[in-house]
């Protein structure tokens, strides 16, 4: 009993004992109450001083314990951050730890973006989702980043020490935040962002709490930097792995392509026919394969494709030849050119069972090469020794008129190419009025092939040598079709007909002159032969076919007079000589005006209703004059005109 009383005696020793036992503060107050009953005033004063000192020591011990707890939490946080985590998970760990250490109601991280704003992440304790939409460019976070030191405000919305961000203020109101701490995340010389701690009541943080938050921010900045580097390294490793896989896949596919090409070449060298080669190609490409000639006609096919529009496919093949590469058609079909140098041998049509990927297009190109080799081998030595069609037409145009030996060799080559050198032919020079020429050249190659002619390109124009006698009709037909194919006009000058290899040079010169005349006459986009140009064509023609000009202009009238013993020519001469006046022409001929009118009606029937139009009338008058002069100078061949 005595020992218990001694322990509770209100003296300095009891104060020290209570302090050592770390009792609650109210135990010291109880000691002072007992001292009032049992101690003298001097003793009570000394005891009160001792209790006050005990309170100070007790508070210091409490702060020490808080620091120890905070440091322990910091150590746990550092250990937590050393675990392998992605960036998002690491930020959540940091937010969760700082919220617990500072006893905050909410915590989050704002990462600095290139546009100068902070992008908020990993919000802990948020009651709304507004934080995900806020990107503050001003505010406490920017203030902390600018100063490089923590920034604390006990009443955020009323604090005027920084520039407020309206979006951030709206979020603060929605979350009910009053006080806020912003600590910069600094690593080396770079600032990664800001660590936020917020409370929904007005609160004053102690220096120890702010210091712990700064320590955690420093650890977090190091961890975030490391996590970003690890993420970058991981991305690079993943990319390298993907590249490696892609490279291995490509190498395997290239090996497969090499095996397929070797197999096709083996079939070719063993004398396999086109049907066998096409089937092997179809098996390799897992689809249907057709080989077509330049005109679009099927040479061989592994299966029919009835839904294909032959004309459309042929037009697409012109683009494929122009690009010298396979091109898609209709979403599930490919058109690939089959060429040997500049020679168009046709094209291949492929409809694969699955879409072409990666090196499949290269395999299609290899298949067309095998087709080209087979077609060349099938033509034999003669085809190998003969020039390609473009070169053949170039040689015909450059052939001198007196070189009979060379002309004979060219006739033989024309025959081997399946062309008749003795048949009449016309020559067209086509100028493309705008747009690329590749598609037009491919169309011309196909057109010449289909019509048994030749094609070349000279001075930027397309030259066609085609069998036939109607140069004008052929020119208009070519112009109409090619303009529709290209979508813009072409100008065509034509000449002919001619026969034999030696005529090609003359026809080419006349067609070029005709093309230039159309340009001079502002007839770009039209088509004509020399015969269509009237007396202009007569002047431009190398042969100066006067008889042909007269025949084209007034031939039907001359024939009518000759067959019916009439005087239509004489009436026309009088009509034009009197200024196209029927009455004065009647006076000059000493006949009735009605007779002149009836004769002129007959002329209109023979020459067409446009015979009195200015351009046609000029040709008629020139033909009448030339006819009269020829009759005066050569009465043995043409009857002399009556005076």
ABEGO torsion letter per residue (X at the ends): XAAAAAAABBBAAAAAAAAAAGBBAAAAAAAAAAAAAABBAAAAAAAAAAAAAAAAAAAAAAAAAAAAAAAAAAAAAAAAAABBBBAAAAAAAAAAAAAAAAGBABBBBBBBBAAGBBBBBGBBGBABAAAAABBBABEAAAAAAAAGBBBBBABAAABAABBBBAAAAAAAAAAGBABBBBBBBBBEABBAEBBBBBBABBBBBBAAAAAAAAAAAAAAAAAAAAAAAAAAAAAAAAAAAAAAAAAAAAAAAAAAAAAAAAAAAAAAAAGBBAAAAAAAAAAAAGBBBBBBBAAGBBABBABBBAABBAAAAAAAAAAAAAAGBBBBBGGABBBBBBBBEABBAEBBBBBBABBBBEAAAAAAAAAAAAAAAAAAAAAEAAAAABBBAAAAAAAAAABBAABAAAAAAAAAAAAAAGBBAABBBBBBBBBBBEEBAAAAAAAAAAAAAAAGBBBBBBGGBBBBBBBEABAAAAAAAAAAAAAAAAGBBBBBBBBOBBBEAAAAAAAAAAAAAAAAAAAAAGABGBBBBAAAAEAAAAAABAAGBAAAAAAAAAAAAAAAAAAAGBAAAAAAAAAAAAGGBAAAAAAAAGBBAAAAAAAAAAAAAAAEAAAABAAAAAAAAAAAAAAAAAAAABAAABBBBBX
